[in-house]
Amino acid sequence: MNELTIEATVENITAVTEFVNEQLEAYDCPPKAKMQIDIAIDELFGNIAQYAYDPDTGPATVRVEVEEAPLAVIITFIDHGKPYDPLSRKDPDVTLPVEERDLGGLGVFLVKKTMDEISYEYRNGQNILRIRKTMREAGKNI
Amino acid sequence: MTIRTDQNGEKLDLALEGRLDTTTAPELDQAIKSALDSITDLTLDLEKLEYLSSAGLRVLLAAQKAMNKQGVMTVKNVSENIMEIFEITGFSEILTIV
């Protein structure tokens, strides 16, 4: 397990993405899973950066755990900003025509659809959001 | 992200390279908005796009809405992985993908 604590700002999304990718480097992560993990980081750390401490900023911790057989990564995002459960929000209607589309909630929806698990809890004054992605199962890339 | 711009009269081609995400989406938004006035045909080439997140989808939706009023918008060279993002979010129904 490895973790990074960093100021939650939009500018630091890249640093968090690099940190997570470094942790996965040794595991030959399949490109599609890697892309989906990168997107999840952009959505989730991006949300913390933009909303958790608004209008101020504050720190966030990103913890990475890798499990083998099946190869999976668990990423935990922790902040002590405003309590907010992103999973409480209703999924957007992705069948609406272009003029009626409202993009609120689309990022978390995308994470829900591409990760295997997502969970949220508020504990000790902290928002704790955890995602899990299986990357390889029985030798087969996912 | 880098954006290669090729404008020919009322036709604008934008080739995107790199990552279209929270950090870079404002650059694309700006590139489209600053050129859009006289454009009737907008093409986005995603051949070298590594990925896009919801921030990028938001810019594509705004561009599609604007172009619906004044012309056509086409998205080309969409990789399998990015196509899956479009399918999950229903953008495959909204965009004209060739």
gemmi code that builds the backbone of each chain (N, CA, C; Angstrom):
import gemmi

chains = {
    "A": [
        ("MET", (0.842, -1.197, 0.000), (0.000, 0.000, 0.000), (0.875, 1.244, 0.000)),
        ("ASN", (0.445, 2.221, -0.785), (1.184, 3.462, -0.868), (0.200, 4.609, -0.907)),
        ("GLU", (0.565, 5.725, -0.311), (-0.376, 6.839, -0.403), (0.311, 8.174, -0.605)),
        ("LEU", (-0.466, 9.091, -1.168), (0.014, 10.434, -1.471), (-0.976, 11.423, -0.861)),
        ("THR", (-0.455, 12.369, -0.079), (-1.311, 13.439, 0.421), (-0.872, 14.732, -0.251)),
        ("ILE", (-1.835, 15.401, -0.838), (-1.515, 16.532, -1.709), (-2.662, 17.539, -1.650)),
        ("GLU", (-2.368, 18.785, -1.918), (-3.411, 19.814, -1.965), (-4.411, 19.448, -3.076)),
        ("ALA", (-5.683, 19.476, -2.724), (-6.700, 19.099, -3.716), (-6.983, 20.279, -4.640)),
        ("THR", (-6.243, 20.315, -5.743), (-6.467, 21.358, -6.754), (-6.526, 20.686, -8.122)),
        ("VAL", (-7.157, 21.374, -9.069), (-7.243, 20.847, -10.436), (-5.841, 20.641, -11.012)),
        ("GLU", (-4.928, 21.552, -10.677), (-3.552, 21.447, -11.187), (-2.878, 20.163, -10.715)),
        ("ASN", (-3.299, 19.630, -9.576), (-2.648, 18.426, -9.033), (-3.244, 17.113, -9.521)),
        ("ILE", (-4.266, 17.173, -10.378), (-4.845, 15.932, -10.908), (-3.753, 15.128, -11.639)),
        ("THR", (-2.930, 15.826, -12.396), (-1.861, 15.155, -13.151), (-0.894, 14.437, -12.210)),
        ("ALA", (-0.524, 15.091, -11.106), (0.410, 14.486, -10.150), (-0.202, 13.226, -9.526)),
        ("VAL", (-1.497, 13.278, -9.232), (-2.165, 12.114, -8.647), (-2.212, 10.972, -9.663)),
        ("THR", (-2.528, 11.307, -10.909), (-2.584, 10.291, -11.969), (-1.215, 9.624, -12.125)),
        ("GLU", (-0.161, 10.441, -12.122), (1.195, 9.887, -12.246), (1.537, 8.990, -11.057)),
        ("PHE", (1.162, 9.434, -9.871), (1.420, 8.641, -8.661), (0.756, 7.261, -8.771)),
        ("VAL", (-0.508, 7.238, -9.160), (-1.233, 5.962, -9.265), (-0.599, 5.094, -10.360)),
        ("ASN", (-0.287, 5.700, -11.488), (0.306, 4.935, -12.583), (1.656, 4.333, -12.191)),
        ("GLU", (2.423, 5.062, -11.375), (3.702, 4.527, -10.891), (3.484, 3.253, -10.063)),
        ("GLN", (2.432, 3.282, -9.250), (2.151, 2.116, -8.402), (1.765, 0.895, -9.260)),
        ("LEU", (1.225, 1.176, -10.462), (0.729, 0.081, -11.309), (1.760, -0.376, -12.332)),
        ("GLU", (2.837, 0.384, -12.443), (3.824, 0.141, -13.494), (4.320, -1.302, -13.543)),
        ("ALA", (4.577, -1.863, -12.373), (5.173, -3.199, -12.311), (4.196, -4.303, -12.715)),
        ("TYR", (2.914, -3.948, -12.866), (1.908, -4.998, -13.067), (1.441, -5.136, -14.517)),
        ("ASP", (2.031, -4.354, -15.427), (1.665, -4.461, -16.830), (0.140, -4.340, -17.014)),
        ("CYS", (-0.358, -3.241, -16.501), (-1.801, -2.986, -16.517), (-2.317, -2.862, -17.956)),
        ("PRO", (-3.386, -3.589, -18.317), (-3.900, -3.496, -19.689), (-4.366, -2.061, -20.022)),
        ("PRO", (-4.157, -1.614, -21.272), (-4.396, -0.216, -21.637), (-5.825, 0.267, -21.376)),
        ("LYS", (-6.796, -0.583, -21.622), (-8.180, -0.129, -21.443), (-8.479, 0.125, -19.960)),
        ("ALA", (-8.049, -0.796, -19.099), (-8.263, -0.616, -17.656), (-7.512, 0.618, -17.173)),
        ("LYS", (-6.304, 0.828, -17.705), (-5.501, 1.983, -17.309), (-6.220, 3.284, -17.692)),
        ("MET", (-6.778, 3.306, -18.908), (-7.518, 4.497, -19.343), (-8.703, 4.757, -18.411)),
        ("GLN", (-9.419, 3.701, -18.072), (-10.601, 3.868, -17.217), (-10.213, 4.329, -15.809)),
        ("ILE", (-9.069, 3.853, -15.326), (-8.580, 4.292, -14.004), (-8.184, 5.771, -14.065)),
        ("ASP", (-7.496, 6.151, -15.142), (-7.108, 7.560, -15.301), (-8.346, 8.462, -15.334)),
        ("ILE", (-9.382, 8.017, -16.037), (-10.619, 8.804, -16.101), (-11.231, 8.915, -14.702)),
        ("ALA", (-11.256, 7.782, -13.974), (-11.838, 7.784, -12.624), (-11.107, 8.786, -11.717)),
        ("ILE", (-9.778, 8.851, -11.846), (-9.005, 9.804, -11.040), (-9.391, 11.235, -11.406)),
        ("ASP", (-9.505, 11.480, -12.706), (-9.879, 12.829, -13.147), (-11.239, 13.220, -12.572)),
        ("GLU", (-12.181, 12.281, -12.612), (-13.535, 12.577, -12.120), (-13.543, 12.770, -10.602)),
        ("LEU", (-12.930, 11.839, -9.879), (-13.095, 11.823, -8.420), (-12.187, 12.833, -7.730)),
        ("PHE", (-10.905, 12.852, -8.104), (-10.020, 13.860, -7.509), (-10.436, 15.253, -7.997)),
        ("GLY", (-10.885, 15.323, -9.256), (-11.373, 16.594, -9.806), (-12.552, 17.129, -9.008)),
        ("ASN", (-13.468, 16.246, -8.615), (-14.611, 16.673, -7.795), (-14.154, 17.203, -6.438)),
        ("ILE", (-13.195, 16.501, -5.818), (-12.681, 16.959, -4.513), (-12.047, 18.345, -4.689)),
        ("ALA", (-11.247, 18.479, -5.764), (-10.551, 19.745, -6.006), (-11.541, 20.897, -6.197)),
        ("GLN", (-12.656, 20.604, -6.856), (-13.574, 21.689, -7.210), (-14.635, 21.965, -6.143)),
        ("TYR", (-14.987, 20.942, -5.348), (-16.140, 21.140, -4.461), (-15.884, 20.917, -2.971)),
        ("ALA", (-14.961, 20.034, -2.604), (-14.874, 19.604, -1.202), (-14.620, 20.768, -0.235)),
        ("TYR", (-13.719, 21.670, -0.624), (-13.349, 22.755, 0.288), (-13.792, 24.120, -0.232)),
        ("ASP", (-14.563, 24.120, -1.312), (-14.971, 25.350, -1.970), (-15.559, 26.349, -0.966)),
        ("PRO", (-15.159, 27.626, -0.897), (-14.255, 28.311, -1.833), (-12.770, 28.234, -1.448)),
        ("ASP", (-12.435, 27.517, -0.383), (-11.021, 27.362, -0.018), (-10.448, 26.117, -0.681)),
        ("THR", (-9.220, 25.776, -0.327), (-8.686, 24.484, -0.753), (-8.226, 23.747, 0.495)),
        ("GLY", (-7.942, 22.475, 0.340), (-7.479, 21.666, 1.458), (-6.831, 20.412, 0.913)),
        ("PRO", (-6.340, 19.568, 1.801), (-5.610, 18.394, 1.347), (-6.514, 17.190, 1.038)),
        ("ALA", (-6.001, 16.296, 0.233), (-6.664, 15.012, -0.007), (-5.593, 13.934, -0.008)),
        ("THR", (-5.993, 12.747, 0.410), (-5.074, 11.615, 0.397), (-5.580, 10.587, -0.608)),
        ("VAL", (-4.656, 10.068, -1.411), (-5.001, 9.040, -2.389), (-4.186, 7.800, -2.046)),
        ("ARG", (-4.870, 6.727, -1.736), (-4.213, 5.492, -1.303), (-4.400, 4.432, -2.388)),
        ("VAL", (-3.315, 3.738, -2.703), (-3.376, 2.729, -3.762), (-2.993, 1.369, -3.192)),
        ("GLU", (-3.857, 0.397, -3.387), (-3.549, -0.973, -2.979), (-3.715, -1.879, -4.198)),
        ("VAL", (-2.780, -2.786, -4.379), (-2.866, -3.701, -5.513), (-3.027, -5.118, -4.978)),
        ("GLU", (-3.964, -5.840, -5.539), (-4.150, -7.252, -5.184), (-3.775, -8.092, -6.405)),
        ("GLU", (-3.186, -9.248, -6.133), (-2.854, -10.126, -7.260), (-3.805, -11.313, -7.257)),
        ("ALA", (-3.990, -11.918, -8.398), (-4.803, -13.132, -8.574), (-6.200, -13.047, -7.971)),
        ("PRO", (-7.159, -12.425, -8.611), (-6.988, -11.670, -9.859), (-6.349, -10.306, -9.585)),
        ("LEU", (-5.644, -9.815, -10.607), (-4.977, -8.524, -10.484), (-6.022, -7.407, -10.384)),
        ("ALA", (-5.998, -6.695, -9.289), (-6.986, -5.622, -9.082), (-6.336, -4.468, -8.342)),
        ("VAL", (-6.859, -3.272, -8.578), (-6.371, -2.097, -7.847), (-7.532, -1.503, -7.051)),
        ("ILE", (-7.209, -1.072, -5.847), (-8.194, -0.392, -5.001), (-7.630, 0.989, -4.713)),
        ("ILE", (-8.375, 2.011, -5.090), (-7.917, 3.386, -4.876), (-8.903, 4.063, -3.924)),
        ("THR", (-8.359, 4.661, -2.864), (-9.196, 5.334, -1.869), (-8.865, 6.827, -1.867)),
        ("PHE", (-9.911, 7.630, -1.993), (-9.768, 9.092, -1.980), (-10.329, 9.600, -0.657)),
        ("ILE", (-9.513, 10.324, 0.102), (-9.953, 10.793, 1.415), (-9.781, 12.312, 1.499)),
        ("ASP", (-10.847, 12.997, 1.893), (-10.727, 14.433, 2.155), (-11.522, 14.750, 3.417)),
        ("HIS", (-11.243, 15.894, 4.023), (-12.051, 16.269, 5.192), (-12.835, 17.544, 4.916)),
        ("GLY", (-13.281, 17.649, 3.684), (-14.122, 18.792, 3.292), (-15.574, 18.546, 3.670)),
        ("LYS", (-16.461, 19.242, 2.957), (-17.890, 19.104, 3.239), (-18.336, 17.660, 3.026)),
        ("PRO", (-19.179, 17.138, 3.944), (-19.678, 15.782, 3.734), (-20.469, 15.717, 2.430)),
        ("TYR", (-20.088, 14.804, 1.555), (-20.837, 14.669, 0.292), (-20.718, 13.249, -0.225)),
        ("ASP", (-21.856, 12.615, -0.392), (-21.878, 11.256, -0.932), (-22.222, 11.325, -2.421)),
        ("PRO", (-21.229, 11.154, -3.294), (-21.511, 11.269, -4.733), (-22.431, 10.153, -5.233)),
        ("LEU", (-22.540, 9.083, -4.450), (-23.376, 7.958, -4.882), (-24.858, 8.189, -4.563)),
        ("SER", (-25.134, 9.257, -3.802), (-26.523, 9.532, -3.438), (-27.276, 10.182, -4.596)),
        ("ARG", (-26.516, 10.640, -5.566), (-27.112, 11.356, -6.679), (-27.730, 10.383, -7.686)),
        ("LYS", (-28.872, 10.749, -8.207), (-29.551, 9.911, -9.197), (-28.721, 9.852, -10.488)),
        ("ASP", (-28.671, 8.696, -11.120), (-27.935, 8.590, -12.388), (-28.580, 9.488, -13.439)),
        ("PRO", (-27.748, 10.098, -14.301), (-28.325, 10.930, -15.361), (-29.034, 10.066, -16.412)),
        ("ASP", (-30.016, 10.644, -17.084), (-30.691, 9.935, -18.173), (-29.842, 10.081, -19.438)),
        ("VAL", (-29.175, 8.993, -19.831), (-28.255, 9.081, -20.979), (-28.964, 8.796, -22.300)),
        ("THR", (-30.297, 8.757, -22.261), (-31.027, 8.512, -23.516), (-31.703, 9.782, -24.033)),
        ("LEU", (-31.559, 10.902, -23.292), (-32.229, 12.137, -23.713), (-31.590, 12.712, -24.976)),
        ("PRO", (-32.400, 13.383, -25.809), (-31.822, 14.046, -26.984), (-30.930, 15.211, -26.582)),
        ("VAL", (-30.097, 15.643, -27.522), (-29.022, 16.596, -27.230), (-29.511, 17.863, -26.535)),
        ("GLU", (-30.649, 18.402, -26.969), (-31.097, 19.687, -26.411), (-31.544, 19.560, -24.957)),
        ("GLU", (-31.910, 18.355, -24.544), (-32.408, 18.169, -23.179), (-31.341, 17.634, -22.228)),
        ("ARG", (-30.140, 17.400, -22.768), (-29.092, 16.818, -21.943), (-28.558, 17.787, -20.905)),
        ("ASP", (-28.460, 17.283, -19.693), (-27.821, 18.041, -18.636), (-26.700, 17.138, -18.137)),
        ("LEU", (-25.495, 17.690, -18.056), (-24.360, 16.813, -17.789), (-24.022, 16.613, -16.326)),
        ("GLY", (-24.827, 17.139, -15.435), (-24.551, 16.932, -14.015), (-24.553, 15.446, -13.685)),
        ("GLY", (-23.576, 15.033, -12.906), (-23.534, 13.646, -12.455), (-22.959, 12.661, -13.456)),
        ("LEU", (-22.575, 13.147, -14.639), (-22.088, 12.223, -15.664), (-20.736, 11.599, -15.296)),
        ("GLY", (-19.891, 12.354, -14.633), (-18.566, 11.849, -14.269), (-18.646, 10.665, -13.322)),
        ("VAL", (-19.422, 10.802, -12.254), (-19.550, 9.714, -11.287), (-20.258, 8.519, -11.940)),
        ("PHE", (-21.213, 8.797, -12.816), (-21.899, 7.732, -13.548), (-20.900, 6.916, -14.380)),
        ("LEU", (-19.998, 7.627, -15.040), (-18.972, 6.978, -15.857), (-18.064, 6.091, -14.988)),
        ("VAL", (-17.718, 6.587, -13.807), (-16.883, 5.803, -12.889), (-17.636, 4.550, -12.429)),
        ("LYS", (-18.913, 4.717, -12.094), (-19.723, 3.563, -11.665), (-19.758, 2.480, -12.740)),
        ("LYS", (-19.847, 2.912, -13.988), (-19.989, 1.954, -15.092), (-18.676, 1.276, -15.469)),
        ("THR", (-17.535, 1.921, -15.178), (-16.266, 1.357, -15.638), (-15.465, 0.674, -14.515)),
        ("MET", (-15.783, 0.977, -13.263), (-15.105, 0.311, -12.146), (-15.961, -0.877, -11.688)),
        ("ASP", (-15.358, -1.808, -10.980), (-16.124, -2.967, -10.508), (-16.901, -2.648, -9.241)),
        ("GLU", (-16.312, -1.790, -8.411), (-17.001, -1.419, -7.167), (-16.708, 0.035, -6.869)),
        ("ILE", (-17.679, 0.681, -6.253), (-17.446, 2.034, -5.742), (-18.225, 2.151, -4.440)),
        ("SER", (-17.573, 2.676, -3.406), (-18.272, 2.801, -2.129), (-17.896, 4.119, -1.463)),
        ("TYR", (-18.806, 4.604, -0.636), (-18.572, 5.879, 0.055), (-18.917, 5.733, 1.523)),
        ("GLU", (-18.106, 6.334, 2.369), (-18.519, 6.482, 3.768), (-17.973, 7.795, 4.313)),
        ("TYR", (-18.693, 8.313, 5.316), (-18.238, 9.515, 6.008), (-17.882, 9.088, 7.412)),
        ("ARG", (-16.609, 9.213, 7.761), (-16.153, 8.715, 9.055), (-15.104, 9.658, 9.642)),
        ("ASN", (-15.234, 9.960, 10.911), (-14.272, 10.842, 11.590), (-14.036, 12.144, 10.831)),
        ("GLY", (-15.119, 12.697, 10.324), (-14.988, 13.971, 9.612), (-14.359, 13.864, 8.235)),
        ("GLN", (-14.326, 12.650, 7.701), (-13.687, 12.469, 6.388), (-14.637, 11.829, 5.374)),
        ("ASN", (-14.589, 12.358, 4.149), (-15.228, 11.683, 3.017), (-14.264, 10.614, 2.541)),
        ("ILE", (-14.724, 9.369, 2.502), (-13.856, 8.262, 2.070), (-14.539, 7.573, 0.894)),
        ("LEU", (-13.948, 7.725, -0.269), (-14.529, 7.163, -1.488), (-13.551, 6.126, -2.034)),
        ("ARG", (-14.052, 4.923, -2.266), (-13.161, 3.839, -2.665), (-13.649, 3.212, -3.967)),
        ("ILE", (-12.701, 3.004, -4.885), (-13.047, 2.291, -6.123), (-12.165, 1.056, -6.258)),
        ("ARG", (-12.712, 0.072, -6.941), (-11.948, -1.147, -7.173), (-12.083, -1.529, -8.639)),
        ("LYS", (-10.950, -1.863, -9.247), (-10.987, -2.269, -10.655), (-10.160, -3.542, -10.830)),
        ("THR", (-10.793, -4.569, -11.351), (-10.067, -5.781, -11.708), (-9.414, -5.546, -13.063)),
        ("MET", (-8.131, -5.865, -13.148), (-7.421, -5.581, -14.397), (-7.127, -6.847, -15.204)),
        ("ARG", (-6.967, -7.964, -14.498), (-6.673, -9.206, -15.220), (-7.243, -10.370, -14.423)),
        ("GLU", (-7.954, -11.228, -15.116), (-8.594, -12.359, -14.453), (-8.249, -13.632, -15.219)),
        ("ALA", (-7.741, -14.624, -14.525), (-7.350, -15.893, -15.152), (-6.481, -15.646, -16.392)),
        ("GLY", (-5.516, -14.729, -16.250), (-4.573, -14.452, -17.336), (-5.137, -13.609, -18.460)),
        ("LYS", (-6.408, -13.213, -18.334), (-7.051, -12.471, -19.426), (-7.188, -10.994, -19.038)),
        ("ASN", (-6.754, -10.095, -19.929), (-6.892, -8.665, -19.669), (-8.352, -8.248, -19.684)),
        ("ILE", (-8.681, -7.276, -18.832), (-10.069, -6.796, -18.796), (-10.127, -5.374, -19.342)),
    ],
    "B": [
        ("MET", (-2.646, 18.432, -23.535), (-3.313, 18.202, -24.817), (-2.856, 19.234, -25.848)),
        ("THR", (-2.680, 18.807, -27.066), (-2.437, 19.782, -28.125), (-3.602, 19.715, -29.120)),
        ("ILE", (-3.924, 20.864, -29.670), (-5.028, 20.955, -30.633), (-4.451, 21.486, -31.945)),
        ("ARG", (-4.576, 20.705, -32.987), (-4.120, 21.170, -34.298), (-5.327, 21.736, -35.044)),
        ("THR", (-5.227, 22.976, -35.454), (-6.371, 23.667, -36.067), (-6.136, 23.853, -37.557)),
        ("ASP", (-7.149, 23.518, -38.330), (-7.053, 23.700, -39.779), (-8.374, 24.304, -40.256)),
        ("GLN", (-8.337, 25.606, -40.548), (-9.571, 26.273, -40.962), (-9.504, 26.619, -42.439)),
        ("ASN", (-10.588, 26.283, -43.119), (-10.656, 26.541, -44.548), (-12.037, 27.123, -44.837)),
        ("GLY", (-12.134, 28.448, -44.893), (-13.439, 29.102, -45.070), (-14.344, 28.794, -43.893)),
        ("GLU", (-15.480, 28.168, -44.204), (-16.458, 27.880, -43.142), (-16.248, 26.496, -42.523)),
        ("LYS", (-15.147, 25.853, -42.938), (-14.884, 24.507, -42.435), (-13.722, 24.541, -41.438)),
        ("LEU", (-13.957, 23.953, -40.286), (-12.911, 23.932, -39.245), (-12.638, 22.493, -38.822)),
        ("ASP", (-11.364, 22.094, -38.921), (-10.953, 20.766, -38.442), (-10.074, 20.945, -37.206)),
        ("LEU", (-10.412, 20.247, -36.146), (-9.580, 20.267, -34.948), (-9.105, 18.844, -34.666)),
        ("ALA", (-7.786, 18.659, -34.637), (-7.232, 17.338, -34.312), (-6.704, 17.392, -32.885)),
        ("LEU", (-7.225, 16.504, -32.044), (-6.878, 16.527, -30.622), (-5.838, 15.456, -30.319)),
        ("GLU", (-4.849, 15.835, -29.516), (-3.820, 14.876, -29.156), (-3.569, 14.940, -27.647)),
        ("GLY", (-3.576, 13.776, -26.991), (-3.316, 13.748, -25.553), (-4.580, 13.446, -24.769)),
        ("ARG", (-4.782, 14.194, -23.687), (-5.874, 13.893, -22.768), (-6.856, 15.050, -22.686)),
        ("LEU", (-8.111, 14.722, -22.889), (-9.162, 15.740, -22.782), (-9.866, 15.518, -21.450)),
        ("ASP", (-9.448, 16.291, -20.436), (-9.940, 16.054, -19.081), (-10.207, 17.374, -18.366)),
        ("THR", (-10.356, 17.323, -17.061), (-10.691, 18.528, -16.287), (-9.667, 19.644, -16.528)),
        ("THR", (-8.395, 19.253, -16.637), (-7.327, 20.241, -16.802), (-7.327, 20.865, -18.191)),
        ("THR", (-7.591, 20.044, -19.220), (-7.409, 20.528, -20.593), (-8.706, 20.905, -21.308)),
        ("ALA", (-9.852, 20.464, -20.797), (-11.120, 20.736, -21.491), (-11.338, 22.235, -21.751)),
        ("PRO", (-10.959, 23.133, -20.801), (-11.150, 24.568, -21.091), (-10.407, 25.039, -22.346)),
        ("GLU", (-9.255, 24.409, -22.659), (-8.504, 24.793, -23.873), (-9.312, 24.484, -25.133)),
        ("LEU", (-9.941, 23.309, -25.149), (-10.742, 22.947, -26.324), (-11.977, 23.836, -26.407)),
        ("ASP", (-12.595, 24.089, -25.279), (-13.775, 24.947, -25.232), (-13.449, 26.312, -25.837)),
        ("GLN", (-12.293, 26.833, -25.441), (-11.845, 28.137, -25.927), (-11.562, 28.091, -27.429)),
        ("ALA", (-10.879, 27.024, -27.869), (-10.524, 26.891, -29.289), (-11.783, 26.841, -30.158)),
        ("ILE", (-12.801, 26.146, -29.674), (-14.042, 26.027, -30.448), (-14.805, 27.357, -30.417)),
        ("LYS", (-14.960, 27.915, -29.229), (-15.763, 29.143, -29.105), (-15.170, 30.309, -29.892)),
        ("SER", (-13.841, 30.410, -29.896), (-13.229, 31.563, -30.555), (-13.350, 31.479, -32.072)),
        ("ALA", (-13.568, 30.270, -32.614), (-13.620, 30.124, -34.067), (-15.037, 29.903, -34.591)),
        ("LEU", (-15.957, 29.636, -33.689), (-17.240, 29.073, -34.111), (-18.128, 29.995, -34.943)),
        ("ASP", (-18.028, 31.285, -34.738), (-18.949, 32.229, -35.371), (-19.215, 31.996, -36.847)),
        ("SER", (-18.144, 31.788, -37.605), (-18.291, 31.712, -39.055), (-18.301, 30.271, -39.568)),
        ("ILE", (-18.368, 29.303, -38.670), (-18.187, 27.899, -39.069), (-19.519, 27.192, -39.304)),
        ("THR", (-19.609, 26.453, -40.418), (-20.811, 25.647, -40.677), (-20.489, 24.154, -40.680)),
        ("ASP", (-19.187, 23.847, -40.664), (-18.780, 22.444, -40.746), (-17.590, 22.242, -39.799)),
        ("LEU", (-17.857, 21.560, -38.679), (-16.805, 21.345, -37.673), (-16.483, 19.861, -37.600)),
        ("THR", (-15.202, 19.518, -37.729), (-14.781, 18.128, -37.602), (-13.773, 18.004, -36.461)),
        ("LEU", (-14.005, 17.033, -35.596), (-13.053, 16.749, -34.521), (-12.397, 15.409, -34.826)),
        ("ASP", (-11.073, 15.431, -34.925), (-10.325, 14.211, -35.207), (-9.732, 13.693, -33.882)),
        ("LEU", (-10.196, 12.509, -33.466), (-9.775, 11.980, -32.156), (-8.711, 10.881, -32.279)),
        ("GLU", (-8.089, 10.785, -33.447), (-7.136, 9.689, -33.669), (-6.071, 9.607, -32.577)),
        ("LYS", (-5.554, 10.759, -32.166), (-4.459, 10.758, -31.188), (-4.918, 11.114, -29.782)),
        ("LEU", (-6.223, 11.043, -29.564), (-6.742, 11.331, -28.222), (-6.580, 10.087, -27.350)),
        ("GLU", (-5.925, 10.252, -26.202), (-5.702, 9.095, -25.317), (-6.969, 8.734, -24.556)),
        ("TYR", (-7.645, 9.729, -24.032), (-8.921, 9.501, -23.346), (-9.661, 10.796, -23.166)),
        ("LEU", (-10.925, 10.666, -22.777), (-11.652, 11.858, -22.367), (-12.515, 11.535, -21.161)),
        ("SER", (-12.667, 12.521, -20.302), (-13.500, 12.362, -19.111), (-14.754, 13.214, -19.290)),
        ("SER", (-15.574, 13.301, -18.245), (-16.843, 14.028, -18.382), (-16.628, 15.511, -18.696)),
        ("ALA", (-15.496, 16.065, -18.265), (-15.213, 17.470, -18.591), (-15.094, 17.643, -20.112)),
        ("GLY", (-14.499, 16.652, -20.771), (-14.397, 16.674, -22.233), (-15.749, 16.460, -22.888)),
        ("LEU", (-16.543, 15.551, -22.325), (-17.887, 15.297, -22.864), (-18.725, 16.569, -22.819)),
        ("ARG", (-18.559, 17.329, -21.739), (-19.314, 18.577, -21.571), (-19.005, 19.555, -22.713)),
        ("VAL", (-17.714, 19.639, -23.108), (-17.321, 20.533, -24.194), (-17.879, 20.021, -25.527)),
        ("LEU", (-17.840, 18.706, -25.722), (-18.379, 18.144, -26.966), (-19.878, 18.410, -27.064)),
        ("LEU", (-20.593, 18.284, -25.956), (-22.034, 18.527, -25.968), (-22.332, 19.993, -26.303)),
        ("ALA", (-21.581, 20.904, -25.693), (-21.793, 22.334, -25.967), (-21.528, 22.628, -27.444)),
        ("ALA", (-20.480, 22.013, -28.003), (-20.151, 22.219, -29.413), (-21.254, 21.657, -30.307)),
        ("GLN", (-21.759, 20.485, -29.952), (-22.819, 19.858, -30.751), (-24.084, 20.726, -30.728)),
        ("LYS", (-24.413, 21.247, -29.547), (-25.594, 22.113, -29.441), (-25.434, 23.363, -30.306)),
        ("ALA", (-24.244, 23.953, -30.272), (-23.991, 25.164, -31.063), (-24.058, 24.849, -32.554)),
        ("MET", (-23.437, 23.732, -32.966), (-23.397, 23.395, -34.393), (-24.769, 22.979, -34.922)),
        ("ASN", (-25.624, 22.453, -34.055), (-26.984, 22.109, -34.499), (-27.718, 23.344, -35.013)),
        ("LYS", (-27.330, 24.505, -34.521), (-27.999, 25.745, -34.927), (-27.413, 26.320, -36.214)),
        ("GLN", (-26.174, 25.943, -36.543), (-25.518, 26.648, -37.647), (-24.818, 25.752, -38.674)),
        ("GLY", (-24.925, 24.432, -38.513), (-24.264, 23.576, -39.496), (-24.152, 22.148, -39.010)),
        ("VAL", (-23.019, 21.516, -39.324), (-22.841, 20.120, -38.930), (-21.553, 19.943, -38.138)),
        ("MET", (-21.562, 18.923, -37.305), (-20.357, 18.562, -36.559), (-20.136, 17.059, -36.715)),
        ("THR", (-18.904, 16.696, -37.007), (-18.556, 15.291, -37.203), (-17.375, 14.934, -36.305)),
        ("VAL", (-17.422, 13.730, -35.759), (-16.310, 13.243, -34.943), (-15.721, 12.032, -35.652)),
        ("LYS", (-14.403, 12.038, -35.871), (-13.827, 10.922, -36.625), (-12.631, 10.277, -35.916)),
        ("ASN", (-12.272, 9.101, -36.392), (-11.143, 8.318, -35.860), (-11.278, 8.047, -34.360)),
        ("VAL", (-12.429, 7.530, -33.980), (-12.690, 7.238, -32.564), (-12.182, 5.823, -32.245)),
        ("SER", (-11.292, 5.716, -31.279), (-10.750, 4.404, -30.900), (-11.824, 3.583, -30.189)),
        ("GLU", (-11.569, 2.294, -30.112), (-12.528, 1.389, -29.472), (-12.787, 1.794, -28.011)),
        ("ASN", (-11.714, 2.151, -27.295), (-11.861, 2.489, -25.877), (-12.643, 3.786, -25.671)),
        ("ILE", (-12.413, 4.758, -26.544), (-13.153, 6.019, -26.423), (-14.601, 5.813, -26.873)),
        ("MET", (-14.791, 4.942, -27.879), (-16.153, 4.630, -28.329), (-16.978, 4.071, -27.171)),
        ("GLU", (-16.322, 3.264, -26.344), (-17.043, 2.680, -25.205), (-17.514, 3.773, -24.234)),
        ("ILE", (-16.686, 4.796, -24.053), (-17.091, 5.939, -23.209), (-18.319, 6.621, -23.821)),
        ("PHE", (-18.296, 6.806, -25.143), (-19.438, 7.432, -25.824), (-20.696, 6.568, -25.674)),
        ("GLU", (-20.515, 5.252, -25.713), (-21.677, 4.365, -25.613), (-22.267, 4.374, -24.201)),
        ("ILE", (-21.397, 4.297, -23.202), (-21.876, 4.288, -21.808), (-22.691, 5.544, -21.500)),
        ("THR", (-22.228, 6.678, -22.027), (-22.832, 7.963, -21.671), (-23.922, 8.401, -22.649)),
        ("GLY", (-24.208, 7.554, -23.652), (-25.247, 7.902, -24.632), (-24.770, 8.904, -25.678)),
        ("PHE", (-23.484, 9.245, -25.661), (-22.976, 10.211, -26.651), (-22.908, 9.606, -28.049)),
        ("SER", (-22.888, 8.275, -28.136), (-22.878, 7.655, -29.465), (-24.174, 7.969, -30.221)),
        ("GLU", (-25.232, 8.310, -29.472), (-26.505, 8.683, -30.108), (-26.565, 10.167, -30.449)),
        ("ILE", (-25.799, 10.957, -29.718), (-25.858, 12.416, -29.878), (-24.901, 12.893, -30.979)),
        ("LEU", (-23.707, 12.280, -31.018), (-22.667, 12.733, -31.945), (-22.803, 12.024, -33.287)),
        ("THR", (-22.304, 12.676, -34.330), (-22.199, 12.025, -35.633), (-20.773, 11.496, -35.742)),
        ("ILE", (-20.642, 10.174, -35.576), (-19.311, 9.569, -35.537), (-19.071, 8.830, -36.845)),
        ("VAL", (-17.999, 9.181, -37.522), (-17.703, 8.519, -38.816), (-16.375, 7.764, -38.739)),
    ],
}
model = gemmi.Model(1)
for chain_id, residues in chains.items():
    chain = gemmi.Chain(chain_id)
    for i, (resn, *xyz) in enumerate(residues, 1):
        res = gemmi.Residue()
        res.name, res.seqid = resn, gemmi.SeqId(i, " ")
        for name, pos in zip(("N", "CA", "C"), xyz):
            atom = gemmi.Atom()
            atom.name, atom.element = name, gemmi.Element(name[0])
            atom.pos, atom.b_iso = gemmi.Position(*pos), 0.0
            res.add_atom(atom)
        chain.add_residue(res)
    model.add_chain(chain)
structure = gemmi.Structure()
structure.add_model(model)
structure.setup_entities()
